[in-house]
Amino acid sequence: MDINVALNEVFVKVFKNIMAIEEKAVSGQEYHNATTNDMHVIEAIGIGKPKNMTSVAKALSVTTGTLTIAVNSLVKKGFVERVRSEEDRRVVLVSLTEKGKDVYAHHQQFHTRLVESIVAQLSEEEKVLLEKVLSNLSRYFKDMSL
């Protein structure tokens, strides 16, 4: 089999499997009304100080309009709160509620367990190589999206 065909099949399978595992993990949590997309927005907002909508949209590579729709849903679900900046009332800041912070922590634990289970099977050399290959892939896909 041609190596490019084989690599394509592996990429597609890995992507589908990660998405399925993540979806299953999200739906199995006590916050069953959170979608995988919700988790990605929650992760981009993070647990630090409030962020403006533009920076969160940029981190997710979406428009602020698209983010607004997602944030509206997250506000209704009780995961996110939105406030106007004191310095500039035109700027909308978003942050996680306590419920949102709980979801964030659960999602981070999922990622930690996933990575730990993958690297547990690898030698130190394989771990270094995997990190290098995945970093190169990440840069390539980032460059493609610009």
C-alpha positions as CSV (number, residue, x, y, z in Angstrom):
1,M,0.0,0.0,0.0
2,D,1.2,3.5,-0.8
3,I,2.5,5.3,2.3
4,N,0.4,8.4,1.6
5,V,-2.8,6.3,1.4
6,A,-1.9,4.5,4.6
7,L,-1.1,7.8,6.4
8,N,-4.4,9.3,5.2
9,E,-6.3,6.3,6.6
10,V,-4.5,6.6,9.9
11,F,-5.1,10.4,10.2
12,V,-8.8,10.0,9.4
13,K,-9.2,7.1,11.9
14,V,-7.3,8.9,14.7
15,F,-9.4,12.1,14.2
16,K,-12.7,10.2,14.2
17,N,-11.7,8.1,17.2
18,I,-10.6,11.1,19.2
19,M,-13.8,12.9,18.4
20,A,-15.9,9.9,19.3
21,I,-14.0,9.3,22.6
22,E,-14.3,13.0,23.5
23,E,-18.0,13.1,22.6
24,K,-18.6,10.0,24.8
25,A,-16.7,11.5,27.7
26,V,-18.6,14.7,27.5
27,S,-22.0,13.0,27.3
28,G,-21.1,10.7,30.2
29,Q,-20.5,13.6,32.6
30,E,-23.0,15.1,35.0
31,Y,-23.1,18.1,32.6
32,H,-24.7,16.1,29.8
33,N,-26.1,19.2,28.2
34,A,-22.6,20.4,27.2
35,T,-21.5,19.5,23.7
36,T,-18.0,18.9,22.4
37,N,-18.2,22.4,20.8
38,D,-19.2,23.8,24.1
39,M,-16.2,22.2,25.7
40,H,-13.9,23.8,23.1
41,V,-15.3,27.3,23.8
42,I,-15.1,26.7,27.6
43,E,-11.5,25.6,27.2
44,A,-10.7,28.8,25.1
45,I,-12.3,31.0,27.7
46,G,-10.3,29.2,30.5
47,I,-10.3,29.7,34.2
48,G,-8.2,32.9,34.4
49,K,-9.4,36.4,34.2
50,P,-12.3,37.4,31.9
51,K,-11.4,37.5,28.2
52,N,-12.8,39.7,25.4
53,M,-14.9,38.0,22.7
54,T,-12.4,38.9,20.0
55,S,-9.5,37.1,21.7
56,V,-11.6,34.0,22.3
57,A,-12.9,34.0,18.7
58,K,-9.3,34.3,17.5
59,A,-8.2,31.4,19.7
60,L,-10.9,29.2,18.2
61,S,-10.4,30.5,14.6
62,V,-14.1,31.6,14.4
63,T,-15.8,34.9,13.8
64,T,-17.1,36.9,16.8
65,G,-20.6,36.3,15.4
66,T,-20.1,32.6,15.5
67,L,-18.7,32.9,19.0
68,T,-21.6,35.0,20.1
69,I,-24.0,32.2,19.2
70,A,-22.0,29.7,21.1
71,V,-21.6,32.0,24.1
72,N,-25.4,32.7,24.2
73,S,-26.0,29.0,24.5
74,L,-23.3,28.6,27.2
75,V,-24.9,31.5,29.2
76,K,-28.3,29.8,29.0
77,K,-26.7,26.6,30.2
78,G,-25.1,28.4,33.1
79,F,-21.5,27.8,32.1
80,V,-20.5,31.3,31.1
81,E,-21.2,34.8,32.2
82,R,-20.8,37.9,30.1
83,V,-20.1,41.4,31.3
84,R,-19.2,44.8,29.8
85,S,-15.6,46.0,30.4
86,E,-15.4,48.9,32.9
87,E,-12.7,50.6,30.8
88,D,-14.6,50.3,27.5
89,R,-18.3,49.6,27.6
90,R,-18.2,48.4,23.9
91,V,-16.0,45.4,24.9
92,V,-17.8,42.3,26.1
93,L,-15.9,40.1,28.5
94,V,-16.7,36.4,29.1
95,S,-15.7,34.2,32.0
96,L,-16.7,30.8,33.4
97,T,-19.2,30.4,36.1
98,E,-18.5,27.9,38.9
99,K,-20.4,25.4,36.9
100,G,-18.3,26.3,33.8
101,K,-15.1,25.9,35.9
102,D,-16.3,22.4,37.0
103,V,-16.9,21.4,33.4
104,Y,-13.5,22.9,32.4
105,A,-11.8,20.8,35.2
106,H,-13.6,17.6,34.1
107,H,-12.6,18.2,30.5
108,Q,-8.9,18.8,31.5
109,Q,-8.9,15.6,33.5
110,F,-10.2,13.8,30.4
111,H,-7.4,15.1,28.3
112,T,-4.8,14.3,31.0
113,R,-6.1,10.7,31.2
114,L,-6.1,10.3,27.4
115,V,-2.5,11.5,27.1
116,E,-1.3,9.4,30.0
117,S,-2.9,6.3,28.6
118,I,-1.3,6.9,25.2
119,V,2.2,7.6,26.5
120,A,2.2,4.8,29.0
121,Q,2.7,2.4,26.1
122,L,5.7,4.3,24.7
123,S,9.4,4.4,25.4
124,E,11.1,7.8,26.2
125,E,12.4,7.9,22.6
126,E,9.0,7.3,21.2
127,K,7.5,10.0,23.4
128,V,10.0,12.5,22.1
129,L,9.4,11.4,18.5
130,L,5.6,11.6,18.9
131,E,5.8,15.1,20.3
132,K,8.0,16.2,17.4
133,V,5.8,14.7,14.8
134,L,2.6,16.0,16.3
135,S,4.1,19.5,16.7
136,N,5.1,19.5,13.1
137,L,1.6,18.4,12.1
138,S,0.1,21.1,14.3
139,R,2.2,23.8,12.7
140,Y,1.4,22.5,9.2
141,F,-2.4,22.6,9.9
142,K,-2.1,26.0,11.5
143,D,-0.3,27.3,8.4
144,M,-2.9,25.8,6.2
145,S,-5.7,27.5,8.0
146,L,-4.1,31.0,7.7
